[in-house]
Amino acid sequence: MASPTTPQIDKEKIKQKLDVSHFDPNAVLRGIQLTLVGAHRALQNPGLFTSKHYRQAAIAVAAGIVIRLVISFPIIGIKVLLWFLSLVFSLDHATWDDQVINGLTFIEEHVLQAPLFFMTLMRYVTPTLDTLFMDSLRWVDTTYVEKHRNEQDPSRLRAMYYPNLRQYSVKDGSTNSSSTAEALSMFVYRFVRKGAISLAVFALSYLPYVGRFVLPAASFYTFNKAVGLGPAAIIFGTGVVLPRRYLVIFLQSYFASRSLMRELLEPYFARIHFSKEEKRKWFRSREGLLFGFGIGFYILLRVPLLGVLIYGIAEASTAYLITKVSDPPPPPSQSQGFTSSQIEWKNKAKFLSLPLANIDALNKEPPPYSETDPYPRG
């Protein structure tokens, strides 16, 4: 009688499932550090402090006030309705009215991420953010040249980013179309789809018996794809005992930081046209760093009224980030094969091993800045 065969364990497959190299804590921490270093670098750019940008900053603050009012309208409407109800029914000892208001506020800000939606919507209304990214990229190149002006061997210097990148045609990074209406409709579709899924999951979490497992299961599904089986299992186990409110904030902060990074990197992907699969792999290779960078600015964006202004600083900082996670682009005529060469983050190990002090050795005095573009189009 033949003995039963023992099933073989695929160790390589298990190792791949547990691999978190693309989302290791060091990469996340370095991304958070880049939030501060990038903002510092962006704010040193004298080009940001021109009359044009002062005007745009004032508009951004005004837009922040308008966004806050728009978000508050539904809450104000409910409060007015409750006030009218209080004229007919006594609500002095009722608590459900406060619960309704608090619940709506929570859904609006954390489940649907309404403030982030209105801020990112501005990209499709005005080209200011795209211009800010390119101006900041030019500044990064300027400071790099100034920092290495005494370099004895010019071959050791990197190529510039701005001169070649500005020569590429601008198309939406998702649709590869130059149509603003198409890009806007795709953006709204993505937001509505995510909002509907978030609202459905949040509603299902109130089901009797099984509701307590809905959010942990959603967390496991999300993080299993992003960081691997091991961390996802830990998050699932923690999610079962965490209060619903904190689990929603945690899960939605992760999604919001990813959405924020997608929008902040749009000026780059609008010029360097990756395929959908190449773009997915590009993000995955840098996922930990991008999460740290995105979550850092997402927290700052929640500052009341100043969120839109901080969004502009985040866009300027992203120009600095792109020089750390990608190679300088070639001229458009020589761009064939460039996107496929960028899928893997080549200098990842070297960059993550650098001491914080060496990430960006800033000059005590910023280099001279000219409002005239030194690389005019031919």
PyMOL commands that set and color helices and strands:
alter all, ss='L'
color gray80, all
select helices_A, chain A and resi 11-18+21-23+25-43+46-49+51-88+96-111+114-124+128-147+154-156+162-165+180-204+211-227+229-241+244-264+266-269+276-285+287-301+307-325+332-334+338-341+348-353+356-358
alter helices_A, ss='H'
color red, helices_A
deselect
rebuild
show_as cartoon
